[in-house]
Amino acid sequence: MRKHTAIDINLVLVGMAGTGKSASGNTILGKKVFMSKPSSKPVTAECQVAETEINDKHVRVIDTPDIFDDDLKSSDKDKHVKKCKELCKSEPRVYLLVMHVSRFTDGERGILTKLEKAFGTKVSEQTVILFTRGGDLDREEMNMEDFLNSCQPKLKEIIEKCGKRCVDFENSKSDSDQVKKLMDTVIRMLENRQK
């Protein structure tokens, strides 16, 4: 039985296939729980959940399949969204929109609209954008601010709608600083929503 902690937080990993949702979930958890491997087809087929404690907070990490795939039947999309909501159990629910730092696809242009359709119109107020492959920025000697200033207008629009809450992850290294930065962003967002 786990000890009761002050807050339970649901982190819901959403995004297109191949962006690193499962790998990011494993980085947050500090261990490999979700199946993650290079593949030309989606690896995650069902919603999955794992739990951990981070800074005295009970965190439930929910990994999802690509619910934005236009080829997915709407009945399957609905099933995944329903399962995801069930796994969350309670508020607060924070959506981590996982995207590649070095790739912005046509499919991602309308991703917020699709997210709102699945989880409600206020979803952007509960969303943090998690950019994977943060090492690509390091190699180019860029920081997150440089990246945000130089990104495409449509991506800028998504970032603005999500309150400019962005973190970058490099899933190939286990670095607790990046998880701390993510959790600080999540907590700050939750505190601002309560005001």
C-alpha positions in Angstrom: 0.0 0.0 0.0 1.4 3.4 -0.9 1.6 6.2 1.5 -0.9 9.0 0.9 0.7 12.0 -0.8 -0.4 15.5 -1.1 -1.3 15.3 -4.8 -1.9 12.8 -7.5 -1.0 14.0 -11.0 -2.0 12.3 -14.2 0.5 12.8 -17.0 -1.1 11.8 -20.3 1.4 11.3 -23.2 -0.2 12.2 -26.5 1.2 12.8 -29.9 1.7 11.1 -33.3 3.4 7.7 -33.7 7.2 7.8 -33.6 7.6 11.0 -31.6 8.9 9.2 -28.5 5.8 9.1 -26.2 6.7 5.7 -24.7 10.4 6.6 -24.4 9.5 9.9 -22.6 7.2 7.9 -20.3 10.1 5.7 -19.4 12.4 8.7 -18.8 9.8 10.2 -16.4 9.4 6.9 -14.6 13.2 6.4 -14.4 12.8 2.9 -15.7 11.7 1.0 -18.8 8.1 0.1 -18.4 6.6 1.0 -21.8 7.7 -0.8 -25.0 9.8 1.6 -26.9 11.9 0.8 -30.0 12.7 2.3 -33.4 10.0 1.2 -35.8 8.3 2.3 -39.0 4.9 1.4 -37.6 3.4 2.3 -34.3 4.7 0.3 -31.3 2.0 1.3 -28.7 -1.4 -0.3 -29.5 -3.3 0.2 -26.3 -3.3 2.8 -23.5 -1.1 1.8 -20.6 -0.4 3.2 -17.2 2.5 3.2 -14.7 2.9 5.0 -11.4 5.8 6.6 -9.5 6.7 9.1 -6.8 8.4 12.3 -7.9 9.2 14.9 -5.2 6.5 13.6 -2.9 3.9 13.7 -5.6 2.2 10.5 -6.8 2.4 10.6 -10.6 0.4 8.4 -12.9 2.0 8.2 -16.4 -0.4 7.2 -19.1 1.0 6.2 -22.5 -1.3 6.3 -25.5 -1.3 5.0 -29.0 -1.5 7.6 -31.8 -5.1 8.7 -31.5 -4.4 11.4 -34.2 -3.8 8.8 -36.9 -6.2 9.7 -39.8 -6.2 6.0 -40.8 -7.5 5.0 -37.4 -11.3 4.1 -37.4 -13.2 6.6 -35.3 -14.6 3.8 -33.1 -11.0 2.8 -32.2 -10.1 6.5 -31.5 -13.1 6.7 -29.2 -12.2 3.5 -27.5 -8.6 4.8 -26.8 -9.8 8.1 -25.6 -12.4 6.5 -23.2 -9.7 4.1 -21.9 -7.3 7.0 -21.4 -9.9 9.0 -19.3 -10.6 5.9 -17.2 -6.9 5.4 -16.5 -6.7 9.0 -15.2 -9.1 8.3 -12.4 -9.0 11.8 -11.1 -7.9 15.4 -11.7 -5.5 17.0 -12.2 -4.9 15.7 -15.7 -1.9 17.1 -17.6 -1.5 16.4 -21.3 2.1 16.1 -22.5 2.0 16.8 -26.2 5.1 14.9 -27.5 6.7 16.2 -30.6 10.2 15.8 -32.3 12.3 18.9 -31.8 13.7 18.5 -35.3 10.6 17.6 -37.2 7.1 19.3 -37.6 4.8 17.3 -39.8 1.7 18.2 -41.8 -0.2 15.8 -39.5 0.8 17.9 -36.5 -0.5 21.2 -37.9 -4.0 20.4 -36.7 -3.0 18.4 -33.6 -4.6 20.9 -31.1 -7.9 20.7 -32.8 -7.8 16.9 -32.7 -6.8 17.1 -29.0 -9.7 19.4 -28.3 -12.1 17.1 -30.1 -10.9 14.1 -28.0 -10.5 15.7 -24.6 -12.5 19.0 -24.6 -12.0 22.6 -25.7 -10.0 23.6 -22.5 -7.3 21.0 -23.2 -4.6 23.5 -24.3 -4.8 25.1 -20.8 -3.7 21.7 -19.4 -1.0 20.9 -22.0 2.7 21.0 -21.8 4.6 20.5 -25.0 7.4 17.9 -24.6 10.0 18.1 -27.4 12.0 14.9 -27.7 15.5 14.6 -29.2 16.7 17.6 -27.2 20.3 16.4 -28.0 19.7 17.8 -31.5 19.5 21.3 -30.0 22.7 20.7 -28.1 24.5 19.6 -31.2 23.4 22.8 -33.0 24.4 24.8 -29.9 20.8 26.0 -29.6 18.8 26.3 -26.4 15.0 26.0 -26.2 14.5 29.8 -26.5 16.5 29.8 -29.8 14.5 26.9 -31.1 11.1 28.6 -30.2 12.2 31.8 -31.8 13.1 30.1 -35.1 10.3 27.6 -35.4 7.5 27.6 -38.1 4.5 29.9 -37.6 2.1 27.1 -37.3 4.2 25.4 -34.5 4.5 28.8 -32.8 0.7 29.1 -32.8 0.4 25.7 -31.1 3.1 26.7 -28.5 1.3 30.1 -27.9 -2.1 28.3 -27.4 -0.4 26.0 -24.8 0.8 29.0 -22.8 4.4 28.6 -24.1 4.9 25.7 -21.7 7.6 23.7 -23.4 10.4 21.3 -22.2 12.9 19.4 -24.1 13.9 15.7 -23.4 16.7 13.6 -24.5 15.4 10.1 -23.9 18.7 8.4 -24.6 20.2 9.7 -21.3 18.7 9.2 -17.9 18.8 12.7 -16.6 16.7 13.6 -13.5 17.2 17.3 -14.3 15.0 17.1 -17.3 12.3 15.3 -15.3 12.6 18.0 -12.6 12.2 20.7 -15.2 9.1 19.0 -16.6 7.6 18.6 -13.1 8.3 22.2 -12.3 6.5 23.3 -15.4 3.6 21.0 -14.6 3.3 22.2 -11.0 3.5 25.9 -12.1 0.7 25.3 -14.6 -1.5 23.6 -12.0 -0.9 26.4 -9.5 -1.8 29.1 -12.1 -5.0 27.2 -13.0 -6.1 27.3 -9.4 -5.7 31.1 -9.1 
